[in-house]
Amino acid sequence: MNIAVGVDIGGTNLRVTVSDESGDFLHTEKKKIEVSDEMGISRNIVDMTRRSCEAIDVKVDEVKGIGIASTGPLDVEKGILIRPTNLPFGKVPLVEPVRKELGIPTSLLNDCSAGVLGEKTFGAGKGCENLVYINIGTGIGGGAIVDGNLLLGKDGNAAEIGHFTVDPKGKLICGCGKKGHWEAYCSGRNIPNFVELRSEELISRYGEMSPEKFFKAVEEGDREAVSLMEEISKLNAIGTADVIDAYDPELVTFGGTVVLENEERIVNPIRGRIEDHIRNEKPEIIVTPLKDKVSLYGAIARALEY
Ligand SMILES: [Zn+2]
């Protein structure tokens, strides 16, 4: 039985899982991300891997590989994070320190690339050669497998779909500095900006906006919120249509906090509107069955390739 370790570095938490080759999680550890120094995360990965192996009575050198999935920006070749959004460091070395300390083959991949790999290996995409994973969380990201190959690109950014332009008039500025990008309107970080742009009424009624407050207002049937939700759905459908026409997938799965906390409220309108925008044949569009573990599954899938 092959054993692998998957690591997921999210916005706030670090998760380490020891899994067998069928994707059964044998032991999982979770910890707040260490921000004291730039070696903190790799130190934690090493400790958590050792503890996890001990907990299930597996020797560390029996582990086939370690896959680390992380939000970008990252340099996959060098195995480092570069100026991560949530950490006060220029570079965070991951692969080398972990490999050196544990003596196990280790690699790094973008969390959305990991997402699509996890979907194909352990989720709804088993047997699919063409699929896309779309993450709508704090930001918007994607991972694409085309003809069975995970697309990476020259810098590992082949599916930066959150930066597709969905509003050519471009009133909202994206975190990347450019105008009119999908992420600037529909991501968890930016939905409050969109509300502010469109509806003084909602702001005066609800105070400072958060995605949670906004979706609650939609659920309660607030007229302004429902109408803004229509606009968000339209932009989500345009973004998804661009993805479908770019990669021609047979399956699109959605994950990320905004999706997982609202599921069909986000995905159903995309399904309903998609044919207004696509040229390619409509794929199956679903919420990922792997939920918030989709990237972790992808990290394990990568580790099992060793
Ligand atoms: Zn952007």
Boltz pocket constraint, residues with backbone or C-beta under 6 A from the ligand:
constraints:
  - pocket:
      binder: B
      contacts: [[A, 162], [A, 163], [A, 174], [A, 175], [A, 176], [A, 177], [A, 178], [A, 181], [A, 183]]
      max_distance: 6.0
